[in-house]
Amino acid sequence: MLNEKLHGCSSIRIQHFAEKPIVGGVGIVSPSGLHPDAVVDAVVDNCSVFESPAFSSDHFSDRRVALVRNYEARNYINPPRAARYMSRETQFAVAALGLCIDDFTKRSGAALFSWIDPYDIALFAGTGSSGISLDDIMPMLINSCDPQSGRFDPVRFSSRGLSKLNPLTSFRILPNMPPSVAVIYGGVKGENLIFNPWEGSAMSGFQEAIHALTEGRSRLAISGGSDCKTHSDAFIAFDEYGLFSRGPFVMSEGSAYLAMYLEESELTAIINPYCRVAGMASMTVYGDTISAPMSSEMCEGIMMGALSSARLSSDEIDCVISSEDFGFQDLEEHEALNAIFREAGEGKGSTIDNRLPRIIHPRKVFGNAVASAGHFSLSLGAAVLDSADERAAGMERIMVNSFGFGSEKHCVILEKP
């Protein structure tokens, strides 16, 4: 019945599980830290990761970024010298995937590739509009423009501009490079697919990873995303899209990956899991391919779809990790939460027994990510459910919303295994 009231979107797609996926490994490189426990600490300690960018940002209405700190790429990339040929976003992807594989290995007690064929491991990842410092491409731009009019000249670009560009820069600009390089360095040889959040959502990679498992295409499926939107040309691009005028916006960077297997597989006997994927629902929203904003009815419908998938009532959800709060639809999401959870979702600052917030807003600990937004939130949910911190006690089921960039919107329910 709810689908009949929704306009400008597809019907709600509800995932039905014969076997539920299990999250067995998490790798995260984020502004709040490089370990799942560090992210939980940032939430319960109410930390903020916002700071000013390294470049002059006086032109922009919102001038904050969320940077990854205490991170040295050479410590996570082998051989270390290869890091200099990678963009920062690619470095994050390689590091996060490596951390995910290492985490899975520690939880199983054996090296991953010693008991799973690399061809039986699939990877599905999201990537955003990659970018580099303007300093790296300024010589090319200057030599590609007509000296009289200042306009870009294709002839000068081919005859003069390209010769001023370092050939290795192309590997740092191409948006598909982060997951592609991560696959190579991670040793994953099975099915892989890249999702662009400008056309859909990197969370579609999470959904496709589950399909790869349930359809028997892979024994282990990894999904994730990576971002680096803290540089000057990203600010310029987002300003042209008008995103800074829509509300508070904190440009972010980092990467997150999750490794999953099916509950009934032989892996269950040897792995200490984070959580189980209890339910999931999604929809396609038509219109603006950048923001694709949702109405409160759409938000409510997709959350109710996820509850139906998990065969749960709203009273059985202990915590909600909201969408990334881009400013243009957080009110609609909040209205939907009120409608579903009533007094439980009464206010954005409401709490459960003074422990974790009833509603966690990931923007404070991650900033406004794009390709990695949904996987940041999923990693946070998995970490909270696995945490031994007494401040996270009582958390059994968490709803994770991903309603941000792209036309594909998702709601996932995680629960303790």
C-alpha positions in Angstrom: 0.0 0.0 0.0 2.8 2.4 0.8 4.3 2.1 -2.7 1.1 3.5 -4.1 1.7 6.8 -2.2 5.3 7.2 -3.4 6.1 9.3 -6.5 9.3 9.9 -8.3 10.9 6.6 -7.3 10.8 2.9 -7.9 8.9 0.5 -5.8 10.7 -0.5 -2.6 12.9 -3.5 -3.1 12.8 -5.8 0.0 15.7 -8.3 0.3 14.5 -11.7 1.5 17.3 -13.9 3.0 17.2 -17.7 2.9 20.6 -17.5 4.5 21.7 -14.3 6.3 25.1 -12.7 5.5 27.6 -12.4 8.3 30.1 -9.5 8.6 33.4 -11.2 9.5 36.0 -8.4 8.8 36.1 -4.6 8.8 38.8 -2.3 7.5 38.5 1.4 8.0 40.6 4.5 7.4 38.6 7.4 8.7 38.9 10.9 10.3 38.0 9.2 13.6 40.7 6.5 13.4 42.0 3.5 11.6 40.4 0.8 13.7 36.7 0.0 14.4 37.2 0.5 18.2 38.5 4.0 17.6 35.4 4.9 15.7 33.2 3.6 18.5 35.3 5.7 21.0 34.8 8.8 18.9 31.0 8.3 19.0 30.6 7.6 22.7 33.1 10.4 23.6 31.1 12.8 21.4 34.2 13.8 19.4 34.2 16.1 16.4 36.6 15.7 13.5 35.9 19.1 11.8 38.8 21.4 11.0 39.9 24.0 8.4 41.4 22.9 5.1 45.0 23.5 4.3 44.2 25.8 1.4 42.4 29.2 1.4 38.6 28.5 1.5 37.3 32.1 2.0 35.3 31.8 -1.3 33.1 28.9 0.1 30.2 29.3 2.5 31.2 26.2 4.4 35.0 25.8 5.1 35.4 22.7 7.1 36.9 19.3 6.3 37.3 16.0 8.1 40.8 14.8 7.5 42.4 11.4 8.1 45.2 11.9 10.7 48.0 9.8 12.0 48.1 7.9 8.8 51.2 7.1 6.8 50.5 5.4 3.4 53.8 3.6 3.3 52.9 1.6 6.4 50.0 0.0 4.6 51.2 -0.4 1.0 53.8 -3.0 -0.1 56.1 -2.1 -1.6 56.0 1.3 0.2 57.5 3.2 -2.8 54.3 2.3 -4.8 52.4 4.8 -2.6 53.8 7.8 -4.5 52.2 6.7 -7.7 48.7 6.5 -6.1 46.2 9.3 -5.3 45.4 9.8 -1.7 42.0 8.2 -2.3 43.7 5.1 -3.8 46.0 4.9 -0.9 43.0 4.9 1.4 41.3 2.1 -0.6 44.4 -0.1 -0.6 44.9 0.4 3.1 41.3 -0.2 4.1 41.0 -3.4 2.0 44.3 -4.6 3.5 43.0 -3.9 7.0 39.8 -5.7 6.2 41.6 -8.8 5.0 43.9 -8.7 8.1 41.0 -8.3 10.4 39.2 -11.3 8.8 42.4 -13.3 9.2 42.8 -12.5 12.9 39.2 -13.4 13.6 39.6 -16.7 11.8 43.0 -17.6 13.2 44.4 -18.4 9.7 45.7 -16.5 6.7 42.8 -15.8 4.4 44.3 -17.0 1.2 45.5 -20.3 2.8 41.9 -21.6 3.0 40.0 -19.6 0.5 40.9 -19.5 -3.2 41.4 -15.8 -4.3 39.1 -16.6 -7.2 36.3 -17.3 -4.7 36.5 -13.8 -3.2 34.5 -11.1 -4.9 34.8 -7.3 -4.4 32.3 -4.6 -5.1 33.3 -1.0 -4.4 32.2 2.5 -4.9 34.3 5.4 -6.0 33.6 9.1 -6.4 34.8 11.9 -8.6 38.5 11.6 -8.2 40.6 14.7 -8.0 44.1 16.0 -7.3 45.6 19.3 -6.3 45.3 22.1 -8.9 49.0 22.6 -8.6 49.5 19.2 -10.3 47.4 20.1 -13.4 47.9 23.9 -13.6 50.8 23.8 -16.1 48.6 21.7 -18.4 45.6 24.1 -18.0 47.7 27.2 -18.6 49.3 25.7 -21.8 45.9 24.5 -23.1 44.3 27.9 -23.0 44.4 30.6 -25.7 46.7 33.4 -24.5 44.4 36.1 -25.8 40.9 34.9 -24.8 41.9 32.7 -21.9 39.6 30.0 -23.2 40.4 26.3 -23.4 41.7 25.4 -26.8 41.6 21.7 -27.8 44.4 22.2 -30.4 46.7 23.7 -27.8 45.6 21.0 -25.3 46.9 18.3 -27.6 50.0 20.2 -28.9 51.1 21.9 -25.7 49.0 21.1 -22.7 49.4 17.3 -22.5 53.2 17.6 -22.7 53.2 19.6 -19.4 51.3 16.8 -17.5 53.2 14.1 -15.7 52.2 10.8 -17.3 51.7 9.2 -13.8 49.1 11.9 -13.0 46.5 10.0 -15.1 46.7 7.1 -12.7 45.8 9.5 -9.9 42.9 11.2 -11.7 40.9 8.3 -13.1 38.0 7.6 -10.7 38.1 3.9 -11.1 41.7 3.6 -9.9 41.1 3.3 -6.1 39.1 0.0 -6.1 41.0 -1.3 -9.2 44.4 -0.8 -7.5 43.0 -2.1 -4.2 41.9 -5.3 -5.9 45.4 -5.9 -7.3 47.2 -5.2 -4.0 44.7 -7.1 -2.0 45.1 -10.2 -4.1 41.4 -10.5 -4.8 40.9 -12.4 -8.1 37.2 -13.2 -8.1 34.3 -11.2 -9.5 34.6 -7.4 -9.1 32.5 -4.4 -10.0 32.8 -0.7 -9.5 29.9 1.7 -8.6 29.9 5.4 -9.2 27.8 7.3 -6.6 27.0 10.1 -9.1 24.9 7.5 -11.0 23.7 5.4 -8.2 25.2 4.7 -4.8 28.3 2.9 -3.6 25.9 1.0 -1.3 24.8 -0.8 -4.4 28.1 -2.6 -4.0 27.0 -3.9 -0.6 23.8 -5.2 -2.1 25.6 -6.8 -5.0 28.1 -8.4 -2.6 25.2 -10.1 -0.8 23.8 -11.2 -4.1 27.1 -12.8 -5.0 26.9 -14.8 -1.8 23.3 -15.8 -2.0 23.5 -16.8 -5.7 26.6 -18.9 -5.0 29.0 -16.8 -7.1 31.4 -16.3 -4.3 32.3 -17.8 -0.9 33.5 -14.5 0.5 32.3 -11.1 -0.7 33.9 -7.7 0.1 32.3 -4.3 -0.4 33.4 -0.8 0.3 34.1 2.7 -0.9 36.7 5.4 -0.7 36.8 9.2 -0.8 39.2 12.1 -0.9 37.1 15.3 -1.2 39.2 17.6 1.0 41.3 19.2 -1.8 40.6 22.5 -3.5 39.2 21.2 -6.9 36.7 19.1 -5.0 35.5 22.2 -3.2 35.1 24.0 -6.5 33.1 21.1 -8.1 30.8 20.8 -5.1 30.3 24.5 -5.0 29.3 24.5 -8.6 26.7 21.8 -7.8 25.3 24.2 -5.2 25.8 21.7 -2.3 27.3 24.3 0.1 24.1 26.3 -0.1 21.9 23.4 1.0 23.1 23.2 4.5 26.1 22.4 6.7 28.7 20.4 4.7 32.0 19.0 5.8 34.2 17.6 3.0 35.6 14.3 4.0 38.1 11.6 3.1 38.8 7.9 3.9 37.8 4.4 3.0 35.9 1.5 4.6 35.5 -2.2 3.5 33.5 -5.1 5.0 34.0 -8.8 4.3 30.9 -11.1 4.4 30.0 -14.7 4.1 26.8 -16.7 4.5 25.7 -17.9 8.0 25.4 -21.5 6.9 28.8 -21.7 5.3 31.7 -23.6 6.8 33.3 -20.3 7.7 30.9 -19.8 10.6 32.6 -22.5 12.7 36.0 -20.7 12.7 35.3 -17.0 12.6 34.4 -14.6 15.4 31.9 -12.4 13.6 31.0 -8.8 14.0 27.3 -9.0 13.2 24.6 -10.5 11.0 22.8 -8.6 8.2 19.2 -9.1 9.4 17.3 -7.1 6.7 17.7 -4.7 3.9 15.5 -2.6 1.6 16.3 -0.2 -1.2 14.7 2.0 -3.9 15.7 4.1 -6.8 14.8 7.8 -6.6 14.5 9.6 -10.0 15.4 13.2 -10.6 18.5 15.1 -9.5 21.4 12.6 -10.1 23.6 14.3 -7.5 21.4 14.5 -4.5 18.2 12.7 -5.5 16.4 14.0 -2.3 13.8 11.8 -0.7 10.4 12.8 0.8 9.6 11.7 4.4 7.2 9.1 2.9 10.1 7.6 0.9 12.3 7.5 4.0 9.6 5.9 6.0 8.8 3.4 3.3 12.3 2.1 2.9 12.9 1.8 6.6 9.6 -0.1 7.0 10.8 -2.3 4.1 14.0 -3.1 6.0 12.0 -3.9 9.1 9.8 -6.2 7.0 12.9 -7.9 5.5 14.2 -8.6 9.0 10.8 -9.5 10.3 11.2 -7.1 13.2 9.1 -4.3 14.7 10.4 -0.9 15.4 10.5 -1.6 19.1 13.2 -4.2 18.5 15.6 -1.6 17.1 18.1 -0.3 19.7 19.8 2.3 17.6 19.6 4.2 14.3 22.6 5.4 12.4 21.1 8.2 10.3 22.1 9.1 6.8 24.9 11.5 6.2 22.9 14.7 6.9 23.7 16.6 3.7 21.2 19.3 4.8 18.7 18.7 2.1 16.8 15.7 3.4 17.8 15.2 7.1 14.4 16.8 8.1 12.5 14.3 6.0 14.5 11.4 7.5 13.8 12.8 11.0 10.1 13.0 10.3 10.1 9.4 9.1 11.9 8.3 12.2 9.3 10.1 14.4 6.6 8.3 12.5 8.2 4.9 12.8 9.7 5.1 16.3 7.3 7.6 17.9 8.6 8.5 21.3 11.8 6.4 20.7 12.7 8.8 17.9 11.4 11.9 19.6 14.5 14.0 19.3 17.9 13.9 17.5 19.6 14.0 20.9 17.6 11.3 22.6 19.5 8.6 24.4 19.1 5.1 25.6 19.9 4.8 29.4 22.6 7.5 28.9 24.7 5.2 26.8 25.0 5.5 23.0 22.7 8.0 21.3 19.4 6.5 20.1 20.2 8.2 16.8 23.8 8.4 15.8 24.8 11.1 13.2 27.9 9.8 11.4 28.7 13.3 10.0 30.2 14.3 13.3 32.8 11.5 13.3 33.2 11.0 9.5 32.3 14.3 7.9 30.2 14.3 4.7 31.6 11.4 2.7 30.3 10.3 -0.7 31.4 6.9 -2.0 32.4 5.7 1.5 29.5 7.2 3.4 27.3 4.0 3.6 30.2 1.8 4.4 31.5 4.2 7.1 28.0 3.8 8.7 27.9 0.0 8.2 31.4 -0.3 9.8 30.3 1.9 12.7 27.2 -0.3 13.2 29.3 -3.5 13.1 31.8 -2.1 15.5 29.2 -1.0 18.0 27.6 -4.4 18.0 31.0 -6.1 18.5 32.3 -3.6 21.0 33.2 -4.6 24.6 32.8 -1.0 25.8 30.2 -1.0 28.5 28.9 2.3 27.1 27.7 0.3 24.1 26.1 -2.3 26.2 22.5 -3.3 25.3 22.9 -2.8 21.6 21.4 -5.8 19.8 20.0 -4.4 16.6 21.0 -1.3 14.6 19.3 0.3 11.7 21.7 1.9 9.2 20.3 4.5 6.7 22.1 5.5 3.5 20.0 8.2 1.8 22.8 10.5 0.6 24.4 11.0 -2.8 23.1 9.1 -5.8 19.8 7.7 -6.9 20.0 4.4 -5.0 18.8 4.6 -1.4 19.3 1.8 1.2 18.3 0.8 4.7 20.2 -2.1 6.4 19.5 -3.7 9.7 22.4 -5.3 11.5 22.1 -7.5 14.6 24.4 -9.4 16.9 25.0 -13.0 15.6 
